[in-house]
Amino acid sequence: MTFTGGYPFASGSTVTLEVGGQDFQLFTEGDWAWPATPQDDAAIVTAMKRGADAVLTGRSGRGTQTKDTFSLLGFTAAVDEAAKRCTS
């Protein structure tokens, strides 16, 4: 799982991903944020399959805090379909 905020994140900052009451920290480089380990990535995917919304909070290089909310409606079906297509 990766996320791009569409702007450069503050150097050395993290992005907080909140799904279903669980918080995850994503490390940043430039415009991108991602989990630190494959285990974190798997935990995020599991939470996203169970959750209704994902809320990402990050800080830009200018110091502006942004909060983006994404609906997870259809997430499980999309992940399952991608897995099916990648194995055939």
N, CA, C and O atoms as a Tinker XYZ file with bonds, in Angstrom:
   352  protein
     1  N      0.838000   -1.153000    0.000000    73     2
     2  CA     0.000000    0.000000    0.000000    64     1     3
     3  C      0.892000    1.229000    0.000000    63     2     4     5
     4  O      1.791000    1.339000    0.834000    81     3
     5  N      0.662000    2.146000   -0.914000    73     3     6
     6  CA     1.369000    3.421000   -0.919000    64     5     7
     7  C      0.345000    4.529000   -1.038000    63     6     8     9
     8  O     -0.794000    4.315000   -1.454000    81     7
     9  N      0.781000    5.720000   -0.662000    73     7    10
    10  CA    -0.087000    6.889000   -0.726000    64     9    11
    11  C      0.734000    8.057000   -1.218000    63    10    12    13
    12  O      1.881000    8.232000   -0.806000    81    11
    13  N      0.159000    8.860000   -2.098000    73    11    14
    14  CA     0.789000   10.102000   -2.500000    64    13    15
    15  C     -0.151000   11.243000   -2.149000    63    14    16    17
    16  O     -1.334000   11.230000   -2.490000    81    15
    17  N      0.398000   12.216000   -1.468000    73    15    18
    18  CA    -0.402000   13.359000   -1.054000    64    17    19
    19  C     -0.541000   14.407000   -2.139000    63    18    20    21
    20  O     -1.359000   15.320000   -2.027000    81    19
    21  N      0.263000   14.278000   -3.200000    73    19    22
    22  CA     0.225000   15.273000   -4.266000    64    21    23
    23  C      1.078000   16.489000   -3.947000    63    22    24    25
    24  O      1.007000   17.499000   -4.647000    81    23
    25  N      1.875000   16.400000   -2.906000    73    23    26
    26  CA     2.800000   17.460000   -2.501000    64    25    27
    27  C      3.945000   16.794000   -1.752000    63    26    28    29
    28  O      3.779000   15.681000   -1.252000    81    27
    29  N      5.097000   17.439000   -1.662000    73    27    30
    30  CA     6.202000   16.837000   -0.901000    64    29    31
    31  C      5.911000   16.885000    0.600000    63    30    32    33
    32  O      5.574000   17.933000    1.151000    81    31
    33  N      6.048000   15.737000    1.236000    73    31    34
    34  CA     5.890000   15.686000    2.687000    64    33    35
    35  C      7.108000   16.316000    3.355000    63    34    36    37
    36  O      8.187000   16.387000    2.766000    81    35
    37  N      6.921000   16.768000    4.583000    73    35    38
    38  CA     8.029000   17.335000    5.350000    64    37    39
    39  C      9.109000   16.274000    5.525000    63    38    40    41
    40  O      8.807000   15.112000    5.793000    81    39
    41  N     10.342000   16.671000    5.375000    73    39    42
    42  CA    11.468000   15.751000    5.515000    64    41    43
    43  C     11.448000   15.082000    6.886000    63    42    44    45
    44  O     11.320000   15.749000    7.913000    81    43
    45  N     11.578000   13.751000    6.889000    73    43    46
    46  CA    11.613000   13.003000    8.136000    64    45    47
    47  C     10.272000   12.818000    8.811000    63    46    48    49
    48  O     10.205000   12.278000    9.915000    81    47
    49  N      9.200000   13.255000    8.166000    73    47    50
    50  CA     7.863000   13.139000    8.782000    64    49    51
    51  C      7.246000   11.786000    8.465000    63    50    52    53
    52  O      7.746000   11.044000    7.620000    81    51
    53  N      6.166000   11.481000    9.147000    73    51    54
    54  CA     5.376000   10.295000    8.859000    64    53    55
    55  C      3.957000   10.736000    8.542000    63    54    56    57
    56  O      3.550000   11.851000    8.869000    81    55
    57  N      3.216000    9.855000    7.907000    73    55    58
    58  CA     1.797000   10.047000    7.640000    64    57    59
    59  C      1.054000    9.065000    8.541000    63    58    60    61
    60  O      1.428000    7.895000    8.628000    81    59
    61  N      0.022000    9.530000    9.198000    73    59    62
    62  CA    -0.799000    8.659000   10.026000    64    61    63
    63  C     -1.980000    8.175000    9.203000    63    62    64    65
    64  O     -2.698000    8.972000    8.600000    81    63
    65  N     -2.172000    6.878000    9.183000    73    63    66
    66  CA    -3.316000    6.255000    8.529000    64    65    67
    67  C     -4.195000    5.681000    9.629000    63    66    68    69
    68  O     -3.745000    4.852000   10.420000    81    67
    69  N     -5.450000    6.120000    9.680000    73    67    70
    70  CA    -6.403000    5.621000   10.681000    64    69    71
    71  C     -7.496000    4.868000    9.948000    63    70    72    73
    72  O     -8.151000    5.403000    9.053000    81    71
    73  N     -7.684000    3.604000   10.345000    73    71    74
    74  CA    -8.731000    2.766000    9.764000    64    73    75
    75  C     -9.395000    2.008000   10.902000    63    74    76    77
    76  O     -8.735000    1.255000   11.618000    81    75
    77  N    -10.687000    2.201000   11.072000    73    75    78
    78  CA   -11.438000    1.445000   12.064000    64    77    79
    79  C    -10.887000    1.549000   13.473000    63    78    80    81
    80  O    -10.906000    0.568000   14.217000    81    79
    81  N    -10.402000    2.710000   13.847000    73    79    82
    82  CA    -9.867000    2.911000   15.194000    64    81    83
    83  C     -8.421000    2.482000   15.366000    63    82    84    85
    84  O     -7.860000    2.645000   16.449000    81    83
    85  N     -7.806000    1.941000   14.328000    73    83    86
    86  CA    -6.399000    1.557000   14.369000    64    85    87
    87  C     -5.573000    2.621000   13.668000    63    86    88    89
    88  O     -5.952000    3.107000   12.602000    81    87
    89  N     -4.433000    2.987000   14.271000    73    87    90
    90  CA    -3.512000    3.943000   13.655000    64    89    91
    91  C     -2.271000    3.223000   13.152000    63    90    92    93
    92  O     -1.727000    2.346000   13.824000    81    91
    93  N     -1.836000    3.604000   11.969000    73    91    94
    94  CA    -0.616000    3.075000   11.361000    64    93    95
    95  C      0.249000    4.268000   10.954000    63    94    96    97
    96  O     -0.271000    5.300000   10.530000    81    95
    97  N      1.560000    4.124000   11.083000    73    95    98
    98  CA     2.488000    5.168000   10.664000    64    97    99
    99  C      3.113000    4.774000    9.334000    63    98   100   101
   100  O      3.634000    3.668000    9.186000    81    99
   101  N      3.058000    5.682000    8.373000    73    99   102
   102  CA     3.663000    5.474000    7.068000    64   101   103
   103  C      4.877000    6.389000    6.956000    63   102   104   105
   104  O      4.799000    7.569000    7.297000    81   103
   105  N      5.978000    5.859000    6.488000    73   103   106
   106  CA     7.191000    6.642000    6.299000    64   105   107
   107  C      7.112000    7.376000    4.979000    63   106   108   109
   108  O      6.449000    6.915000    4.049000    81   107
   109  N      7.780000    8.509000    4.885000    73   107   110
   110  CA     7.654000    9.349000    3.702000    64   109   111
   111  C      8.997000    9.594000    3.025000    63   110   112   113
   112  O     10.063000    9.559000    3.641000    81   111
   113  N      8.885000    9.843000    1.723000    73   111   114
   114  CA    10.012000   10.330000    0.924000    64   113   115
   115  C      9.410000   11.086000   -0.246000    63   114   116   117
   116  O      8.694000   10.512000   -1.066000    81   115
   117  N      9.702000   12.364000   -0.318000    73   115   118
   118  CA     9.109000   13.180000   -1.374000    64   117   119
   119  C      7.599000   13.221000   -1.236000    63   118   120   121
   120  O      7.070000   13.571000   -0.181000    81   119
   121  N      6.910000   12.861000   -2.310000    73   119   122
   122  CA     5.443000   12.875000   -2.337000    64   121   123
   123  C      4.816000   11.570000   -1.851000    63   122   124   125
   124  O      3.590000   11.471000   -1.794000    81   123
   125  N      5.616000   10.573000   -1.502000    73   123   126
   126  CA     5.115000    9.227000   -1.246000    64   125   127
   127  C      5.209000    8.825000    0.212000    63   126   128   129
   128  O      6.092000    9.278000    0.941000    81   127
   129  N      4.272000    7.952000    0.635000    73   127   130
   130  CA     4.271000    7.377000    1.984000    64   129   131
   131  C      3.946000    5.893000    1.864000    63   130   132   133
   132  O      3.132000    5.493000    1.032000    81   131
   133  N      4.590000    5.074000    2.706000    73   131   134
   134  CA     4.366000    3.635000    2.654000    64   133   135
   135  C      4.689000    3.007000    3.998000    63   134   136   137
   136  O      5.397000    3.604000    4.809000    81   135
   137  N      4.169000    1.785000    4.247000    73   135   138
   138  CA     4.453000    1.086000    5.503000    64   137   139
   139  C      5.923000    0.672000    5.577000    63   138   140   141
   140  O      6.590000    0.531000    4.552000    81   139
   141  N      6.413000    0.481000    6.793000    73   139   142
   142  CA     7.821000    0.152000    7.010000    64   141   143
   143  C      8.153000   -1.299000    6.667000    63   142   144   145
   144  O      9.264000   -1.596000    6.230000    81   143
   145  N      7.191000   -2.202000    6.864000    73   143   146
   146  CA     7.487000   -3.628000    6.676000    64   145   147
   147  C      6.346000   -4.309000    5.918000    63   146   148   149
   148  O      5.235000   -3.781000    5.863000    81   147
   149  N      6.615000   -5.468000    5.341000    73   147   150
   150  CA     5.534000   -6.243000    4.713000    64   149   151
   151  C      4.446000   -6.622000    5.726000    63   150   152   153
   152  O      3.271000   -6.711000    5.369000    81   151
   153  N      4.834000   -6.844000    6.978000    73   151   154
   154  CA     3.858000   -7.179000    8.014000    64   153   155
   155  C      2.924000   -5.992000    8.276000    63   154   156   157
   156  O      1.717000   -6.173000    8.438000    81   155
   157  N      3.481000   -4.787000    8.317000    73   155   158
   158  CA     2.646000   -3.595000    8.474000    64   157   159
   159  C      1.700000   -3.449000    7.294000    63   158   160   161
   160  O      0.527000   -3.116000    7.467000    81   159
   161  N      2.207000   -3.696000    6.101000    73   159   162
   162  CA     1.391000   -3.605000    4.897000    64   161   163
   163  C      0.223000   -4.586000    4.972000    63   162   164   165
   164  O     -0.909000   -4.225000    4.651000    81   163
   165  N      0.488000   -5.822000    5.392000    73   163   166
   166  CA    -0.570000   -6.835000    5.507000    64   165   167
   167  C     -1.601000   -6.428000    6.554000    63   166   168   169
   168  O     -2.799000   -6.625000    6.351000    81   167
   169  N     -1.147000   -5.860000    7.675000    73   167   170
   170  CA    -2.072000   -5.412000    8.726000    64   169   171
   171  C     -2.953000   -4.276000    8.215000    63   170   172   173
   172  O     -4.136000   -4.207000    8.549000    81   171
   173  N     -2.385000   -3.395000    7.417000    73   171   174
   174  CA    -3.157000   -2.284000    6.845000    64   173   175
   175  C     -4.215000   -2.811000    5.886000    63   174   176   177
   176  O     -5.367000   -2.378000    5.938000    81   175
   177  N     -3.840000   -3.740000    5.011000    73   175   178
   178  CA    -4.799000   -4.305000    4.061000    64   177   179
   179  C     -5.937000   -4.995000    4.812000    63   178   180   181
   180  O     -7.101000   -4.849000    4.440000    81   179
   181  N     -5.611000   -5.740000    5.858000    73   179   182
   182  CA    -6.645000   -6.405000    6.663000    64   181   183
   183  C     -7.580000   -5.378000    7.278000    63   182   184   185
   184  O     -8.799000   -5.546000    7.232000    81   183
   185  N     -7.025000   -4.310000    7.856000    73   183   186
   186  CA    -7.852000   -3.266000    8.457000    64   185   187
   187  C     -8.722000   -2.583000    7.402000    63   186   188   189
   188  O     -9.887000   -2.280000    7.657000    81   187
   189  N     -8.155000   -2.341000    6.216000    73   187   190
   190  CA    -8.915000   -1.672000    5.159000    64   189   191
   191  C    -10.050000   -2.556000    4.650000    63   190   192   193
   192  O    -11.099000   -2.042000    4.264000    81   191
   193  N     -9.861000   -3.872000    4.641000    73   191   194
   194  CA   -10.945000   -4.775000    4.237000    64   193   195
   195  C    -12.101000   -4.719000    5.222000    63   194   196   197
   196  O    -13.253000   -4.914000    4.834000    81   195
   197  N    -11.811000   -4.458000    6.485000    73   195   198
   198  CA   -12.844000   -4.418000    7.528000    64   197   199
   199  C    -13.429000   -3.024000    7.756000    63   198   200   201
   200  O    -14.525000   -2.888000    8.300000    81   199
   201  N    -12.699000   -1.997000    7.341000    73   199   202
   202  CA   -13.095000   -0.627000    7.657000    64   201   203
   203  C    -14.034000   -0.005000    6.644000    63   202   204   205
   204  O    -14.245000   -0.535000    5.554000    81   203
   205  N    -14.593000    1.131000    7.029000    73   203   206
   206  CA   -15.488000    1.887000    6.149000    64   205   207
   207  C    -14.768000    3.054000    5.482000    63   206   208   209
   208  O    -15.063000    3.398000    4.338000    81   207
   209  N    -13.821000    3.662000    6.201000    73   207   210
   210  CA   -13.073000    4.822000    5.705000    64   209   211
   211  C    -11.617000    4.706000    6.118000    63   210   212   213
   212  O    -11.291000    4.073000    7.122000    81   211
   213  N    -10.745000    5.326000    5.332000    73   211   214
   214  CA    -9.335000    5.467000    5.678000    64   213   215
   215  C     -9.056000    6.964000    5.757000    63   214   216   217
   216  O     -9.391000    7.712000    4.838000    81   215
   217  N     -8.440000    7.403000    6.863000    73   215   218
   218  CA    -8.120000    8.812000    7.052000    64   217   219
   219  C     -6.605000    8.938000    7.133000    63   218   220   221
   220  O     -5.971000    8.346000    8.007000    81   219
   221  N     -6.034000    9.706000    6.224000    73   219   222
   222  CA    -4.592000    9.917000    6.203000    64   221   223
   223  C     -4.296000   11.360000    6.585000    63   222   224   225
   224  O     -4.884000   12.291000    6.034000    81   223
   225  N     -3.384000   11.537000    7.528000    73   223   226
   226  CA    -3.003000   12.863000    7.989000    64   225   227
   227  C     -1.507000   13.015000    7.794000    63   226   228   229
   228  O     -0.722000   12.215000    8.302000    81   227
   229  N     -1.116000   14.044000    7.057000    73   227   230
   230  CA     0.301000   14.288000    6.778000    64   229   231
   231  C      0.640000   15.755000    6.895000    63   230   232   233
   232  O     -0.236000   16.611000    7.015000    81   231
   233  N      1.947000   16.027000    6.856000    73   231   234
   234  CA     2.433000   17.410000    6.950000    64   233   235
   235  C      3.320000   17.681000    5.741000    63   234   236   237
   236  O      4.243000   16.921000    5.447000    81   235
   237  N      3.029000   18.763000    5.056000    73   235   238
   238  CA     3.779000   19.120000    3.860000    64   237   239
   239  C      5.131000   19.736000    4.236000    63   238   240   241
   240  O      5.387000   20.066000    5.394000    81   239
   241  N      5.968000   19.876000    3.239000    73   239   242
   242  CA     7.254000   20.530000    3.426000    64   241   243
   243  C      7.114000   21.968000    3.882000    63   242   244   245
   244  O      8.054000   22.526000    4.447000    81   243
   245  N      5.968000   22.578000    3.651000    73   243   246
   246  CA     5.702000   23.956000    4.101000    64   245   247
   247  C      5.167000   24.000000    5.528000    63   246   248   249
   248  O      5.009000   25.072000    6.112000    81   247
   249  N      4.887000   22.805000    6.088000    73   247   250
   250  CA     4.370000   22.737000    7.449000    64   249   251
   251  C      2.865000   22.658000    7.555000    63   250   252   253
   252  O      2.327000   22.617000    8.662000    81   251
   253  N      2.171000   22.634000    6.431000    73   251   254
   254  CA     0.721000   22.550000    6.421000    64   253   255
   255  C      0.276000   21.126000    6.705000    63   254   256   257
   256  O      0.747000   20.189000    6.061000    81   255
   257  N     -0.624000   20.953000    7.660000    73   255   258
   258  CA    -1.178000   19.628000    7.940000    64   257   259
   259  C     -2.392000   19.407000    7.058000    63   258   260   261
   260  O     -3.258000   20.275000    6.950000    81   259
   261  N     -2.452000   18.231000    6.421000    73   259   262
   262  CA    -3.594000   17.888000    5.588000    64   261   263
   263  C     -4.201000   16.586000    6.080000    63   262   264   265
   264  O     -3.519000   15.722000    6.631000    81   263
   265  N     -5.494000   16.475000    5.866000    73   263   266
   266  CA    -6.224000   15.279000    6.272000    64   265   267
   267  C     -7.104000   14.871000    5.098000    63   266   268   269
   268  O     -7.956000   15.641000    4.655000    81   267
   269  N     -6.894000   13.661000    4.600000    73   267   270
   270  CA    -7.658000   13.128000    3.477000    64   269   271
   271  C     -8.448000   11.919000    3.946000    63   270   272   273
   272  O     -7.908000   11.044000    4.623000    81   271
   273  N     -9.728000   11.869000    3.588000    73   271   274
   274  CA   -10.582000   10.743000    3.952000    64   273   275
   275  C    -11.030000   10.034000    2.682000    63   274   276   277
   276  O    -11.511000   10.657000    1.735000    81   275
   277  N    -10.861000    8.715000    2.685000    73   275   278
   278  CA   -11.218000    7.888000    1.530000    64   277   279
   279  C    -12.217000    6.828000    1.956000    63   278   280   281
   280  O    -12.052000    6.191000    2.997000    81   279
   281  N    -13.243000    6.641000    1.158000    73   279   282
   282  CA   -14.190000    5.556000    1.381000    64   281   283
   283  C    -13.517000    4.235000    1.015000    63   282   284   285
   284  O    -12.770000    4.160000    0.040000    81   283
   285  N    -13.782000    3.213000    1.792000    73   283   286
   286  CA   -13.251000    1.888000    1.498000    64   285   287
   287  C    -14.309000    0.977000    0.876000    63   286   288   289
   288  O    -14.105000   -0.230000    0.747000    81   287
   289  N    -15.437000    1.568000    0.493000    73   287   290
   290  CA   -16.486000    0.811000   -0.172000    64   289   291
   291  C    -15.921000    0.197000   -1.453000    63   290   292   293
   292  O    -15.438000    0.922000   -2.323000    81   291
   293  N    -15.975000   -1.097000   -1.574000    73   291   294
   294  CA   -15.466000   -1.799000   -2.747000    64   293   295
   295  C    -14.005000   -2.211000   -2.644000    63   294   296   297
   296  O    -13.479000   -2.849000   -3.556000    81   295
   297  N    -13.340000   -1.855000   -1.542000    73   295   298
   298  CA   -11.912000   -2.175000   -1.402000    64   297   299
   299  C    -11.665000   -3.683000   -1.438000    63   298   300   301
   300  O    -10.787000   -4.152000   -2.162000    81   299
   301  N    -12.433000   -4.437000   -0.663000    73   299   302
   302  CA   -12.231000   -5.884000   -0.597000    64   301   303
   303  C    -12.431000   -6.523000   -1.968000    63   302   304   305
   304  O    -11.638000   -7.373000   -2.375000    81   303
   305  N    -13.470000   -6.128000   -2.675000    73   303   306
   306  CA   -13.725000   -6.686000   -4.009000    64   305   307
   307  C    -12.582000   -6.348000   -4.965000    63   306   308   309
   308  O    -12.189000   -7.185000   -5.779000    81   307
   309  N    -12.047000   -5.138000   -4.875000    73   307   310
   310  CA   -10.943000   -4.730000   -5.750000    64   309   311
   311  C     -9.676000   -5.525000   -5.449000    63   310   312   313
   312  O     -8.995000   -5.972000   -6.372000    81   311
   313  N     -9.351000   -5.708000   -4.164000    73   311   314
   314  CA    -8.160000   -6.478000   -3.783000    64   313   315
   315  C     -8.313000   -7.934000   -4.215000    63   314   316   317
   316  O     -7.373000   -8.530000   -4.741000    81   315
   317  N     -9.483000   -8.500000   -3.996000    73   315   318
   318  CA    -9.731000   -9.893000   -4.384000    64   317   319
   319  C     -9.621000  -10.072000   -5.890000    63   318   320   321
   320  O     -9.057000  -11.063000   -6.355000    81   319
   321  N    -10.149000   -9.132000   -6.655000    73   319   322
   322  CA   -10.084000   -9.207000   -8.115000    64   321   323
   323  C     -8.642000   -9.061000   -8.608000    63   322   324   325
   324  O     -8.232000   -9.757000   -9.537000    81   323
   325  N     -7.873000   -8.163000   -7.991000    73   323   326
   326  CA    -6.466000   -8.000000   -8.355000    64   325   327
   327  C     -5.687000   -9.287000   -8.075000    63   326   328   329
   328  O     -4.872000   -9.717000   -8.891000    81   327
   329  N     -5.943000   -9.891000   -6.923000    73   327   330
   330  CA    -5.257000  -11.147000   -6.579000    64   329   331
   331  C     -5.605000  -12.239000   -7.577000    63   330   332   333
   332  O     -4.741000  -13.016000   -7.983000    81   331
   333  N     -6.861000  -12.294000   -7.968000    73   331   334
   334  CA    -7.308000  -13.309000   -8.925000    64   333   335
   335  C     -6.609000  -13.110000  -10.274000    63   334   336   337
   336  O     -6.159000  -14.073000  -10.894000    81   335
   337  N     -6.526000  -11.882000  -10.710000    73   335   338
   338  CA    -5.920000  -11.592000  -12.013000    64   337   339
   339  C     -4.406000  -11.803000  -12.001000    63   338   340   341
   340  O     -3.816000  -12.161000  -13.021000    81   339
   341  N     -3.794000  -11.585000  -10.868000    73   339   342
   342  CA    -2.335000  -11.731000  -10.770000    64   341   343
   343  C     -1.902000  -13.187000  -10.660000    63   342   344   345
   344  O     -0.733000  -13.494000  -10.891000    81   343
   345  N     -2.811000  -14.086000  -10.314000    73   343   346
   346  CA    -2.454000  -15.492000  -10.181000    64   345   347
   347  C     -2.768000  -16.294000  -11.430000    63   346   348   349
   348  O     -2.406000  -17.467000  -11.521000    81   347
   349  N     -3.433000  -15.681000  -12.388000    73   347   350
   350  CA    -3.791000  -16.445000  -13.585000    64   349   351
   351  C     -2.899000  -16.113000  -14.754000    63   350   352
   352  O     -3.068000  -16.671000  -15.838000    81   351
